[in-house]
Every structure is written in structure tokens, then in C-alpha cells.
Amino acid sequence: MPTLLILAAGMASRYGSMKQIQGFGPSGETIMEYSIYDAIRAGFKKVAFIIREEFAEDFKKIFEPKLEGKIQTDYVFQHLKSFTGNRQIPADRTKPWGTAHAVLCAKDSVNEPFAVINADDFYGRDAFVKAHAFLTGDCSEKVYSIIGYDLVKTLSENGTVNRGVCKVDGKGNLTSIAERVNIADKDGKIVCDDGLEPHELPRDSKVSMNFWNFHPSIFPYSEKLFNEFLDENIEKPKSEFFIPIVADKFIKEGGEIEVIPTSAQWFGVTYKEDAPDVQKQLDALVSKGEYPTNLWR
């Protein structure tokens, strides 16, 4: 059965302590808890959290009482030195190596097809249902997938956003992801002020919100690419090994990544001003009966 892998190692640095994770739901639930709830409903049997080791005890105190008996849990630590071999890491390198490195750190914990999501994004039930169907049906060493959101459903009213805009071929497979910055809805048109073309983007452009579905073959493949990445970038203190780097190489070497469209509304906290809107959207979903007032009671 597939596993849900949650990228949560960056959370502590933003919040200062795991104890200060912001609650958005009616009973103080974090955004991440809605993803876990949706994953359980869709059929996922295990969740693995990628976190910083120094916050492990605080993290477990929050989540273990809620999840016990509902889904198997595991904890993966992203360390700066993980998978760097005997290389000397420069003293000015303080942050880990990015999202693909975080996934690689789960190599010894995940042996089955798995989904990867961000901790602080709301993805919606439909996305987890479709991810589970793919992971139990079509996923293989040669076929991965990504959940593609309509660009118009991922914007913020409080400022511009950056998005990975997917290029999709006639078969529905990903051909590339272009990182576009400064995207906003202006007078009913979605425009992108980054100097690149096209300046105006179609409203239904499929974008990556970092919801990927992988076969465990991704681990040895990523490890090989990470070694190549370190050979070129270890002296660059801000260089990061992102999942799209691995995905792009995988496609170029003959693999397929299906873009699975979802009808779900994405939301998250890009700006602190987004927080009340997130709360409002969750309240509306609870009012409609999509979620209970308390997820874990």
C-alpha cells in the first residue's frame, strides 16, 4: 500500500519551534492534518514525516496522540551531511540541500510507491484519491506522476506567486516545468512579470504544487544525480537540489511523468495575510460537511 511522504523539515525554521505550528481548523488542526485525513480516506496506510531531528520529540507529541491507530507513522531526518559521502561541506553552508535531497533521506524508510507533498499546502480530497489510484495502478520504475492544478486555483489575493508551470504533451505527460515568478490576476488576466514569454498565462495552465507520485526506484536514481549535483555545486552556499531537477532528467532519459489533473482548490499561506483566508476556506469546507469539526475525535 502506498505511503504519504510529507516535507516538513522547513517548518521549524519558519515557526521557530514545532510547538508554534499554526492551527487553522475549527479544533486547531494544521493544514498538514487535513492532508493526512484525506490520505487516510483515500486508502494510504502510512505517513512518513521528513523533519529536522532536533524537533522530533515536539513533533511526535503533537501528532502521535492524534494519529495512533489511524495510520502508521514514521519519521525521517534531513541532515546536511546525509548522502554527501566523504565530501567536506563548506562552513558557510547552513541549510539542507532542497526538496529532492529531503526525499532521498527517506530511502531507508520507504520501500513502496509513495506520494510527496508539502506540509503547509492544502491539496484537497480529489488529489489524494487520484494519487492513490495512480500509485496502486500505473506507477512503475518508468512511470511517475504529478498532480496538476489549474493555475487560477493557486493564486493569492495578497501578492504575486511563483509557480512551476507544466508543459504537457498530447498524451498528458510532462515535458518540462518552467519556474515562473511574479504571477498575478490583473483585470481578469493572469500575467507573469518575469521578463519571459508568454507574458499572459492561460487560466487552466497546469502547475506543480509539489505533489509528486514516485516508485521507490526514484531513490537510487536521485542518489546518483545528487552526487553529480554536489560535484558541481558544493561550493555554492545557496544551491538546492530540487525535485524538478530529478524529474527533468528522468524525462530526458526516457521516463514518463503523467500530469494528473485535479478539480481541487489548492490553498496555502504564501503571505501571512493569507492566514485568515485559509481559515475561512477550511471553515466553509467544514460547514459543507467535507470535514468534521474535529478531524481526530
C-alpha positions as protocol buffer text, in pm:
chain_id: "A"
residue {
  index: 1
  type: MET
  ca { x: 0 y: 0 z: 0 }
}
residue {
  index: 2
  type: PRO
  ca { x: 131 y: 348 z: -79 }
}
residue {
  index: 3
  type: THR
  ca { x: 293 y: 585 z: 168 }
}
residue {
  index: 4
  type: LEU
  ca { x: 246 y: 961 z: 206 }
}
residue {
  index: 5
  type: LEU
  ca { x: 577 y: 1145 z: 248 }
}
residue {
  index: 6
  type: ILE
  ca { x: 540 y: 1495 z: 395 }
}
residue {
  index: 7
  type: LEU
  ca { x: 814 y: 1754 z: 351 }
}
residue {
  index: 8
  type: ALA
  ca { x: 814 y: 1924 z: 692 }
}
residue {
  index: 9
  type: ALA
  ca { x: 1185 y: 1988 z: 756 }
}
residue {
  index: 10
  type: GLY
  ca { x: 1150 y: 2358 z: 671 }
}
residue {
  index: 11
  type: MET
  ca { x: 861 y: 2420 z: 907 }
}
residue {
  index: 12
  type: ALA
  ca { x: 1061 y: 2460 z: 1224 }
}
residue {
  index: 13
  type: SER
  ca { x: 1284 y: 2725 z: 1072 }
}
residue {
  index: 14
  type: ARG
  ca { x: 976 y: 2929 z: 978 }
}
residue {
  index: 15
  type: TYR
  ca { x: 789 y: 2886 z: 1304 }
}
residue {
  index: 16
  type: GLY
  ca { x: 1088 y: 2877 z: 1543 }
}
residue {
  index: 17
  type: SER
  ca { x: 953 y: 2570 z: 1720 }
}
residue {
  index: 18
  type: MET
  ca { x: 727 y: 2281 z: 1633 }
}
residue {
  index: 19
  type: LYS
  ca { x: 503 y: 2391 z: 1921 }
}
residue {
  index: 20
  type: GLN
  ca { x: 415 y: 2704 z: 1729 }
}
residue {
  index: 21
  type: ILE
  ca { x: 273 y: 2533 z: 1421 }
}
residue {
  index: 22
  type: GLN
  ca { x: -27 y: 2739 z: 1326 }
}
residue {
  index: 23
  type: GLY
  ca { x: -369 y: 2584 z: 1370 }
}
residue {
  index: 24
  type: PHE
  ca { x: -626 y: 2670 z: 1102 }
}
residue {
  index: 25
  type: GLY
  ca { x: -907 y: 2419 z: 1156 }
}
residue {
  index: 26
  type: PRO
  ca { x: -1200 y: 2463 z: 1398 }
}
residue {
  index: 27
  type: SER
  ca { x: -1023 y: 2244 z: 1655 }
}
residue {
  index: 28
  type: GLY
  ca { x: -678 y: 2389 z: 1592 }
}
residue {
  index: 29
  type: GLU
  ca { x: -579 y: 2148 z: 1313 }
}
residue {
  index: 30
  type: THR
  ca { x: -277 y: 2233 z: 1100 }
}
residue {
  index: 31
  type: ILE
  ca { x: -306 y: 2229 z: 720 }
}
residue {
  index: 32
  type: MET
  ca { x: -95 y: 1913 z: 723 }
}
residue {
  index: 33
  type: GLU
  ca { x: -358 y: 1729 z: 928 }
}
residue {
  index: 34
  type: TYR
  ca { x: -615 y: 1781 z: 654 }
}
residue {
  index: 35
  type: SER
  ca { x: -375 y: 1621 z: 405 }
}
residue {
  index: 36
  type: ILE
  ca { x: -325 y: 1322 z: 635 }
}
residue {
  index: 37
  type: TYR
  ca { x: -701 y: 1291 z: 688 }
}
residue {
  index: 38
  type: ASP
  ca { x: -761 y: 1300 z: 311 }
}
residue {
  index: 39
  type: ALA
  ca { x: -482 y: 1046 z: 255 }
}
residue {
  index: 40
  type: ILE
  ca { x: -636 y: 804 z: 508 }
}
residue {
  index: 41
  type: ARG
  ca { x: -977 y: 840 z: 339 }
}
residue {
  index: 42
  type: ALA
  ca { x: -814 y: 769 z: 2 }
}
residue {
  index: 43
  type: GLY
  ca { x: -650 y: 448 z: 128 }
}
residue {
  index: 44
  type: PHE
  ca { x: -295 y: 544 z: 231 }
}
residue {
  index: 45
  type: LYS
  ca { x: -176 y: 325 z: 520 }
}
residue {
  index: 46
  type: LYS
  ca { x: 145 y: 502 z: 622 }
}
residue {
  index: 47
  type: VAL
  ca { x: 266 y: 859 z: 662 }
}
residue {
  index: 48
  type: ALA
  ca { x: 635 y: 947 z: 688 }
}
residue {
  index: 49
  type: PHE
  ca { x: 733 y: 1294 z: 806 }
}
residue {
  index: 50
  type: ILE
  ca { x: 1061 y: 1448 z: 691 }
}
residue {
  index: 51
  type: ILE
  ca { x: 1165 y: 1675 z: 978 }
}
residue {
  index: 52
  type: ARG
  ca { x: 1468 y: 1819 z: 1149 }
}
residue {
  index: 53
  type: GLU
  ca { x: 1590 y: 1583 z: 1418 }
}
residue {
  index: 54
  type: GLU
  ca { x: 1606 y: 1850 z: 1689 }
}
residue {
  index: 55
  type: PHE
  ca { x: 1229 y: 1895 z: 1665 }
}
residue {
  index: 56
  type: ALA
  ca { x: 1142 y: 1524 z: 1661 }
}
residue {
  index: 57
  type: GLU
  ca { x: 1017 y: 1496 z: 2019 }
}
residue {
  index: 58
  type: ASP
  ca { x: 800 y: 1808 z: 1996 }
}
residue {
  index: 59
  type: PHE
  ca { x: 664 y: 1686 z: 1664 }
}
residue {
  index: 60
  type: LYS
  ca { x: 577 y: 1340 z: 1795 }
}
residue {
  index: 61
  type: LYS
  ca { x: 399 y: 1486 z: 2097 }
}
residue {
  index: 62
  type: ILE
  ca { x: 168 y: 1678 z: 1862 }
}
residue {
  index: 63
  type: PHE
  ca { x: 97 y: 1405 z: 1607 }
}
residue {
  index: 64
  type: GLU
  ca { x: 126 y: 1064 z: 1773 }
}
residue {
  index: 65
  type: PRO
  ca { x: -180 y: 1103 z: 2001 }
}
residue {
  index: 66
  type: LYS
  ca { x: -391 y: 1215 z: 1705 }
}
residue {
  index: 67
  type: LEU
  ca { x: -279 y: 952 z: 1456 }
}
residue {
  index: 68
  type: GLU
  ca { x: -234 y: 645 z: 1674 }
}
residue {
  index: 69
  type: GLY
  ca { x: -448 y: 360 z: 1544 }
}
residue {
  index: 70
  type: LYS
  ca { x: -546 y: 556 z: 1232 }
}
residue {
  index: 71
  type: ILE
  ca { x: -234 y: 535 z: 1016 }
}
residue {
  index: 72
  type: GLN
  ca { x: 120 y: 402 z: 1058 }
}
residue {
  index: 73
  type: THR
  ca { x: 375 y: 678 z: 1121 }
}
residue {
  index: 74
  type: ASP
  ca { x: 746 y: 709 z: 1055 }
}
residue {
  index: 75
  type: TYR
  ca { x: 999 y: 989 z: 1094 }
}
residue {
  index: 76
  type: VAL
  ca { x: 1281 y: 1076 z: 858 }
}
residue {
  index: 77
  type: PHE
  ca { x: 1554 y: 1327 z: 943 }
}
residue {
  index: 78
  type: GLN
  ca { x: 1708 y: 1551 z: 680 }
}
residue {
  index: 79
  type: HIS
  ca { x: 2069 y: 1617 z: 778 }
}
residue {
  index: 80
  type: LEU
  ca { x: 2311 y: 1842 z: 595 }
}
residue {
  index: 81
  type: LYS
  ca { x: 2562 y: 1556 z: 573 }
}
residue {
  index: 82
  type: SER
  ca { x: 2316 y: 1291 z: 451 }
}
residue {
  index: 83
  type: PHE
  ca { x: 2437 y: 1128 z: 126 }
}
residue {
  index: 84
  type: THR
  ca { x: 2735 y: 1364 z: 96 }
}
residue {
  index: 85
  type: GLY
  ca { x: 2990 y: 1084 z: 143 }
}
residue {
  index: 86
  type: ASN
  ca { x: 3338 y: 1196 z: 244 }
}
residue {
  index: 87
  type: ARG
  ca { x: 3298 y: 1542 z: 95 }
}
residue {
  index: 88
  type: GLN
  ca { x: 3396 y: 1841 z: 305 }
}
residue {
  index: 89
  type: ILE
  ca { x: 3093 y: 2067 z: 342 }
}
residue {
  index: 90
  type: PRO
  ca { x: 3185 y: 2438 z: 331 }
}
residue {
  index: 91
  type: ALA
  ca { x: 3142 y: 2623 z: 661 }
}
residue {
  index: 92
  type: ASP
  ca { x: 2905 y: 2878 z: 504 }
}
residue {
  index: 93
  type: ARG
  ca { x: 2661 y: 2602 z: 403 }
}
residue {
  index: 94
  type: THR
  ca { x: 2395 y: 2610 z: 674 }
}
residue {
  index: 95
  type: LYS
  ca { x: 2072 y: 2489 z: 511 }
}
residue {
  index: 96
  type: PRO
  ca { x: 2000 y: 2139 z: 378 }
}
residue {
  index: 97
  type: TRP
  ca { x: 2010 y: 2067 z: 8 }
}
residue {
  index: 98
  type: GLY
  ca { x: 1648 y: 2109 z: -102 }
}
residue {
  index: 99
  type: THR
  ca { x: 1337 y: 1903 z: -171 }
}
residue {
  index: 100
  type: ALA
  ca { x: 1492 y: 1621 z: -377 }
}
residue {
  index: 101
  type: HIS
  ca { x: 1756 y: 1574 z: -105 }
}
residue {
  index: 102
  type: ALA
  ca { x: 1475 y: 1560 z: 153 }
}
residue {
  index: 103
  type: VAL
  ca { x: 1304 y: 1283 z: -46 }
}
residue {
  index: 104
  type: LEU
  ca { x: 1635 y: 1096 z: -78 }
}
residue {
  index: 105
  type: CYS
  ca { x: 1665 y: 1098 z: 302 }
}
residue {
  index: 106
  type: ALA
  ca { x: 1360 y: 865 z: 311 }
}
residue {
  index: 107
  type: LYS
  ca { x: 1546 y: 595 z: 117 }
}
residue {
  index: 108
  type: ASP
  ca { x: 1565 y: 352 z: 411 }
}
residue {
  index: 109
  type: SER
  ca { x: 1208 y: 418 z: 533 }
}
residue {
  index: 110
  type: VAL
  ca { x: 1001 y: 385 z: 216 }
}
residue {
  index: 111
  type: ASN
  ca { x: 1002 y: 67 z: 7 }
}
residue {
  index: 112
  type: GLU
  ca { x: 671 y: 109 z: -173 }
}
residue {
  index: 113
  type: PRO
  ca { x: 521 y: 359 z: -421 }
}
residue {
  index: 114
  type: PHE
  ca { x: 470 y: 691 z: -245 }
}
residue {
  index: 115
  type: ALA
  ca { x: 331 y: 1044 z: -275 }
}
residue {
  index: 116
  type: VAL
  ca { x: 528 y: 1355 z: -177 }
}
residue {
  index: 117
  type: ILE
  ca { x: 361 y: 1676 z: -56 }
}
residue {
  index: 118
  type: ASN
  ca { x: 450 y: 1999 z: 121 }
}
residue {
  index: 119
  type: ALA
  ca { x: 348 y: 2023 z: 486 }
}
residue {
  index: 120
  type: ASP
  ca { x: 184 y: 2363 z: 463 }
}
residue {
  index: 121
  type: ASP
  ca { x: -25 y: 2333 z: 145 }
}
residue {
  index: 122
  type: PHE
  ca { x: -390 y: 2227 z: 129 }
}
residue {
  index: 123
  type: TYR
  ca { x: -434 y: 1992 z: -166 }
}
residue {
  index: 124
  type: GLY
  ca { x: -796 y: 1871 z: -143 }
}
residue {
  index: 125
  type: ARG
  ca { x: -952 y: 1526 z: -125 }
}
residue {
  index: 126
  type: ASP
  ca { x: -969 y: 1470 z: -502 }
}
residue {
  index: 127
  type: ALA
  ca { x: -590 y: 1497 z: -531 }
}
residue {
  index: 128
  type: PHE
  ca { x: -530 y: 1217 z: -278 }
}
residue {
  index: 129
  type: VAL
  ca { x: -790 y: 990 z: -437 }
}
residue {
  index: 130
  type: LYS
  ca { x: -620 y: 1031 z: -775 }
}
residue {
  index: 131
  type: ALA
  ca { x: -271 y: 989 z: -629 }
}
residue {
  index: 132
  type: HIS
  ca { x: -372 y: 666 z: -455 }
}
residue {
  index: 133
  type: ALA
  ca { x: -528 y: 528 z: -775 }
}
residue {
  index: 134
  type: PHE
  ca { x: -208 y: 602 z: -968 }
}
residue {
  index: 135
  type: LEU
  ca { x: 24 y: 459 z: -702 }
}
residue {
  index: 136
  type: THR
  ca { x: -172 y: 133 z: -679 }
}
residue {
  index: 137
  type: GLY
  ca { x: -228 y: 104 z: -1054 }
}
residue {
  index: 138
  type: ASP
  ca { x: 3 y: 271 z: -1304 }
}
residue {
  index: 139
  type: CYS
  ca { x: 317 y: 360 z: -1106 }
}
residue {
  index: 140
  type: SER
  ca { x: 636 y: 181 z: -1216 }
}
residue {
  index: 141
  type: GLU
  ca { x: 1010 y: 226 z: -1248 }
}
residue {
  index: 142
  type: LYS
  ca { x: 948 y: 404 z: -1577 }
}
residue {
  index: 143
  type: VAL
  ca { x: 626 y: 594 z: -1494 }
}
residue {
  index: 144
  type: TYR
  ca { x: 587 y: 856 z: -1219 }
}
residue {
  index: 145
  type: SER
  ca { x: 325 y: 1130 z: -1194 }
}
residue {
  index: 146
  type: ILE
  ca { x: 247 y: 1477 z: -1067 }
}
residue {
  index: 147
  type: ILE
  ca { x: -88 y: 1623 z: -963 }
}
residue {
  index: 148
  type: GLY
  ca { x: -153 y: 1924 z: -1186 }
}
residue {
  index: 149
  type: TYR
  ca { x: -356 y: 2216 z: -1050 }
}
residue {
  index: 150
  type: ASP
  ca { x: -529 y: 2482 z: -1258 }
}
residue {
  index: 151
  type: LEU
  ca { x: -316 y: 2795 z: -1223 }
}
residue {
  index: 152
  type: VAL
  ca { x: -622 y: 3009 z: -1148 }
}
residue {
  index: 153
  type: LYS
  ca { x: -691 y: 2794 z: -838 }
}
residue {
  index: 154
  type: THR
  ca { x: -348 y: 2859 z: -688 }
}
residue {
  index: 155
  type: LEU
  ca { x: -324 y: 3240 z: -681 }
}
residue {
  index: 156
  type: SER
  ca { x: -312 y: 3470 z: -378 }
}
residue {
  index: 157
  type: GLU
  ca { x: -514 y: 3790 z: -338 }
}
residue {
  index: 158
  type: ASN
  ca { x: -232 y: 3928 z: -124 }
}
residue {
  index: 159
  type: GLY
  ca { x: 51 y: 3943 z: -374 }
}
residue {
  index: 160
  type: THR
  ca { x: 224 y: 3770 z: -662 }
}
residue {
  index: 161
  type: VAL
  ca { x: 315 y: 3400 z: -656 }
}
residue {
  index: 162
  type: ASN
  ca { x: 581 y: 3182 z: -815 }
}
residue {
  index: 163
  type: ARG
  ca { x: 467 y: 2861 z: -983 }
}
residue {
  index: 164
  type: GLY
  ca { x: 617 y: 2569 z: -1172 }
}
residue {
  index: 165
  type: VAL
  ca { x: 415 y: 2582 z: -1496 }
}
residue {
  index: 166
  type: CYS
  ca { x: 390 y: 2238 z: -1656 }
}
residue {
  index: 167
  type: LYS
  ca { x: 426 y: 2177 z: -2027 }
}
residue {
  index: 168
  type: VAL
  ca { x: 217 y: 1875 z: -2122 }
}
residue {
  index: 169
  type: ASP
  ca { x: 228 y: 1669 z: -2443 }
}
residue {
  index: 170
  type: GLY
  ca { x: -65 y: 1514 z: -2631 }
}
residue {
  index: 171
  type: LYS
  ca { x: -58 y: 1201 z: -2413 }
}
residue {
  index: 172
  type: GLY
  ca { x: -88 y: 1404 z: -2093 }
}
residue {
  index: 173
  type: ASN
  ca { x: 276 y: 1356 z: -1997 }
}
residue {
  index: 174
  type: LEU
  ca { x: 503 y: 1622 z: -1856 }
}
residue {
  index: 175
  type: THR
  ca { x: 767 y: 1754 z: -2096 }
}
residue {
  index: 176
  type: SER
  ca { x: 909 y: 2028 z: -1871 }
}
residue {
  index: 177
  type: ILE
  ca { x: 840 y: 2252 z: -1574 }
}
residue {
  index: 178
  type: ALA
  ca { x: 919 y: 2622 z: -1616 }
}
residue {
  index: 179
  type: GLU
  ca { x: 955 y: 2817 z: -1292 }
}
residue {
  index: 180
  type: ARG
  ca { x: 761 y: 3140 z: -1347 }
}
residue {
  index: 181
  type: VAL
  ca { x: 771 y: 3423 z: -1094 }
}
residue {
  index: 182
  type: ASN
  ca { x: 557 y: 3729 z: -1012 }
}
residue {
  index: 183
  type: ILE
  ca { x: 228 y: 3578 z: -1130 }
}
residue {
  index: 184
  type: ALA
  ca { x: -92 y: 3768 z: -1051 }
}
residue {
  index: 185
  type: ASP
  ca { x: -450 y: 3809 z: -1170 }
}
residue {
  index: 186
  type: LYS
  ca { x: -478 y: 4158 z: -1319 }
}
residue {
  index: 187
  type: ASP
  ca { x: -814 y: 4269 z: -1458 }
}
residue {
  index: 188
  type: GLY
  ca { x: -920 y: 3911 z: -1523 }
}
residue {
  index: 189
  type: LYS
  ca { x: -596 y: 3815 z: -1697 }
}
residue {
  index: 190
  type: ILE
  ca { x: -321 y: 3605 z: -1537 }
}
residue {
  index: 191
  type: VAL
  ca { x: 4 y: 3780 z: -1614 }
}
residue {
  index: 192
  type: CYS
  ca { x: 360 y: 3696 z: -1526 }
}
residue {
  index: 193
  type: ASP
  ca { x: 605 y: 3983 z: -1480 }
}
residue {
  index: 194
  type: ASP
  ca { x: 932 y: 3795 z: -1507 }
}
residue {
  index: 195
  type: GLY
  ca { x: 1050 y: 3906 z: -1849 }
}
residue {
  index: 196
  type: LEU
  ca { x: 977 y: 3564 z: -2003 }
}
residue {
  index: 197
  type: GLU
  ca { x: 723 y: 3467 z: -2266 }
}
residue {
  index: 198
  type: PRO
  ca { x: 436 y: 3419 z: -2271 }
}
residue {
  index: 199
  type: HIS
  ca { x: 355 y: 3721 z: -2055 }
}
residue {
  index: 200
  type: GLU
  ca { x: -9 y: 3614 z: -2017 }
}
residue {
  index: 201
  type: LEU
  ca { x: -73 y: 3258 z: -1899 }
}
residue {
  index: 202
  type: PRO
  ca { x: -390 y: 3056 z: -1968 }
}
residue {
  index: 203
  type: ARG
  ca { x: -610 y: 3028 z: -1658 }
}
residue {
  index: 204
  type: ASP
  ca { x: -617 y: 2649 z: -1683 }
}
residue {
  index: 205
  type: SER
  ca { x: -239 y: 2610 z: -1722 }
}
residue {
  index: 206
  type: LYS
  ca { x: -138 y: 2309 z: -1514 }
}
residue {
  index: 207
  type: VAL
  ca { x: 103 y: 2398 z: -1234 }
}
residue {
  index: 208
  type: SER
  ca { x: 305 y: 2193 z: -989 }
}
residue {
  index: 209
  type: MET
  ca { x: 228 y: 2243 z: -620 }
}
residue {
  index: 210
  type: ASN
  ca { x: 490 y: 1983 z: -530 }
}
residue {
  index: 211
  type: PHE
  ca { x: 251 y: 1686 z: -516 }
}
residue {
  index: 212
  type: TRP
  ca { x: 450 y: 1405 z: -678 }
}
residue {
  index: 213
  type: ASN
  ca { x: 394 y: 1030 z: -703 }
}
residue {
  index: 214
  type: PHE
  ca { x: 700 y: 809 z: -724 }
}
residue {
  index: 215
  type: HIS
  ca { x: 812 y: 449 z: -747 }
}
residue {
  index: 216
  type: PRO
  ca { x: 1092 y: 364 z: -497 }
}
residue {
  index: 217
  type: SER
  ca { x: 1330 y: 343 z: -796 }
}
residue {
  index: 218
  type: ILE
  ca { x: 1350 y: 723 z: -752 }
}
residue {
  index: 219
  type: PHE
  ca { x: 1589 y: 671 z: -459 }
}
residue {
  index: 220
  type: PRO
  ca { x: 1894 y: 518 z: -637 }
}
residue {
  index: 221
  type: TYR
  ca { x: 1828 y: 748 z: -933 }
}
residue {
  index: 222
  type: SER
  ca { x: 1821 y: 1059 z: -711 }
}
residue {
  index: 223
  type: GLU
  ca { x: 2131 y: 948 z: -523 }
}
residue {
  index: 224
  type: LYS
  ca { x: 2327 y: 927 z: -849 }
}
residue {
  index: 225
  type: LEU
  ca { x: 2205 y: 1273 z: -955 }
}
residue {
  index: 226
  type: PHE
  ca { x: 2274 y: 1419 z: -610 }
}
residue {
  index: 227
  type: ASN
  ca { x: 2636 y: 1309 z: -635 }
}
residue {
  index: 228
  type: GLU
  ca { x: 2663 y: 1482 z: -972 }
}
residue {
  index: 229
  type: PHE
  ca { x: 2492 y: 1790 z: -824 }
}
residue {
  index: 230
  type: LEU
  ca { x: 2741 y: 1804 z: -535 }
}
residue {
  index: 231
  type: ASP
  ca { x: 3037 y: 1773 z: -772 }
}
residue {
  index: 232
  type: GLU
  ca { x: 2918 y: 2091 z: -946 }
}
residue {
  index: 233
  type: ASN
  ca { x: 2754 y: 2289 z: -665 }
}
residue {
  index: 234
  type: ILE
  ca { x: 2900 y: 2204 z: -326 }
}
residue {
  index: 235
  type: GLU
  ca { x: 3084 y: 2537 z: -309 }
}
residue {
  index: 236
  type: LYS
  ca { x: 2767 y: 2737 z: -379 }
}
residue {
  index: 237
  type: PRO
  ca { x: 2612 y: 2801 z: -35 }
}
residue {
  index: 238
  type: LYS
  ca { x: 2259 y: 2861 z: -166 }
}
residue {
  index: 239
  type: SER
  ca { x: 2241 y: 2587 z: -429 }
}
residue {
  index: 240
  type: GLU
  ca { x: 1949 y: 2347 z: -390 }
}
residue {
  index: 241
  type: PHE
  ca { x: 1871 y: 2004 z: -529 }
}
residue {
  index: 242
  type: PHE
  ca { x: 1502 y: 2034 z: -616 }
}
residue {
  index: 243
  type: ILE
  ca { x: 1257 y: 1759 z: -720 }
}
residue {
  index: 244
  type: PRO
  ca { x: 1205 y: 1918 z: -1068 }
}
residue {
  index: 245
  type: ILE
  ca { x: 1581 y: 1874 z: -1133 }
}
residue {
  index: 246
  type: VAL
  ca { x: 1537 y: 1498 z: -1089 }
}
residue {
  index: 247
  type: ALA
  ca { x: 1207 y: 1494 z: -1280 }
}
residue {
  index: 248
  type: ASP
  ca { x: 1355 y: 1681 z: -1576 }
}
residue {
  index: 249
  type: LYS
  ca { x: 1648 y: 1439 z: -1603 }
}
residue {
  index: 250
  type: PHE
  ca { x: 1415 y: 1139 z: -1566 }
}
residue {
  index: 251
  type: ILE
  ca { x: 1204 y: 1259 z: -1861 }
}
residue {
  index: 252
  type: LYS
  ca { x: 1511 y: 1334 z: -2075 }
}
residue {
  index: 253
  type: GLU
  ca { x: 1637 y: 980 z: -2013 }
}
residue {
  index: 254
  type: GLY
  ca { x: 1317 y: 817 z: -2135 }
}
residue {
  index: 255
  type: GLY
  ca { x: 1096 y: 807 z: -1826 }
}
residue {
  index: 256
  type: GLU
  ca { x: 736 y: 929 z: -1822 }
}
residue {
  index: 257
  type: ILE
  ca { x: 570 y: 1160 z: -1571 }
}
residue {
  index: 258
  type: GLU
  ca { x: 194 y: 1173 z: -1610 }
}
residue {
  index: 259
  type: VAL
  ca { x: 25 y: 1505 z: -1529 }
}
residue {
  index: 260
  type: ILE
  ca { x: -291 y: 1405 z: -1342 }
}
residue {
  index: 261
  type: PRO
  ca { x: -540 y: 1694 z: -1342 }
}
residue {
  index: 262
  type: THR
  ca { x: -736 y: 1764 z: -1025 }
}
residue {
  index: 263
  type: SER
  ca { x: -1051 y: 1966 z: -974 }
}
residue {
  index: 264
  type: ALA
  ca { x: -935 y: 2051 z: -620 }
}
residue {
  index: 265
  type: GLN
  ca { x: -882 y: 2405 z: -497 }
}
residue {
  index: 266
  type: TRP
  ca { x: -531 y: 2449 z: -363 }
}
residue {
  index: 267
  type: PHE
  ca { x: -461 y: 2696 z: -85 }
}
residue {
  index: 268
  type: GLY
  ca { x: -173 y: 2776 z: 143 }
}
residue {
  index: 269
  type: VAL
  ca { x: 0 y: 3051 z: 332 }
}
residue {
  index: 270
  type: THR
  ca { x: 225 y: 3228 z: 83 }
}
residue {
  index: 271
  type: TYR
  ca { x: 185 y: 3555 z: 278 }
}
residue {
  index: 272
  type: LYS
  ca { x: 92 y: 3594 z: 644 }
}
residue {
  index: 273
  type: GLU
  ca { x: -210 y: 3788 z: 520 }
}
residue {
  index: 274
  type: ASP
  ca { x: -330 y: 3463 z: 359 }
}
residue {
  index: 275
  type: ALA
  ca { x: -390 y: 3304 z: 700 }
}
residue {
  index: 276
  type: PRO
  ca { x: -743 y: 3441 z: 761 }
}
residue {
  index: 277
  type: ASP
  ca { x: -846 y: 3333 z: 410 }
}
residue {
  index: 278
  type: VAL
  ca { x: -714 y: 2980 z: 471 }
}
residue {
  index: 279
  type: GLN
  ca { x: -915 y: 2966 z: 793 }
}
residue {
  index: 280
  type: LYS
  ca { x: -1224 y: 3090 z: 609 }
}
residue {
  index: 281
  type: GLN
  ca { x: -1189 y: 2831 z: 333 }
}
residue {
  index: 282
  type: LEU
  ca { x: -1147 y: 2549 z: 584 }
}
residue {
  index: 283
  type: ASP
  ca { x: -1450 y: 2671 z: 782 }
}
residue {
  index: 284
  type: ALA
  ca { x: -1653 y: 2668 z: 460 }
}
residue {
  index: 285
  type: LEU
  ca { x: -1547 y: 2307 z: 383 }
}
residue {
  index: 286
  type: VAL
  ca { x: -1640 y: 2202 z: 738 }
}
residue {
  index: 287
  type: SER
  ca { x: -1978 y: 2377 z: 705 }
}
residue {
  index: 288
  type: LYS
  ca { x: -2042 y: 2187 z: 381 }
}
residue {
  index: 289
  type: GLY
  ca { x: -1971 y: 1858 z: 559 }
}
residue {
  index: 290
  type: GLU
  ca { x: -1647 y: 1786 z: 369 }
}
residue {
  index: 291
  type: TYR
  ca { x: -1461 y: 1757 z: 701 }
}
residue {
  index: 292
  type: PRO
  ca { x: -1571 y: 1703 z: 1061 }
}
residue {
  index: 293
  type: THR
  ca { x: -1535 y: 1984 z: 1318 }
}
residue {
  index: 294
  type: ASN
  ca { x: -1262 y: 1776 z: 1485 }
}
residue {
  index: 295
  type: LEU
  ca { x: -1062 y: 1557 z: 1248 }
}
residue {
  index: 296
  type: TRP
  ca { x: -945 y: 1303 z: 1506 }
}
residue {
  index: 297
  type: ARG
  ca { x: -1223 y: 1270 z: 1760 }
}
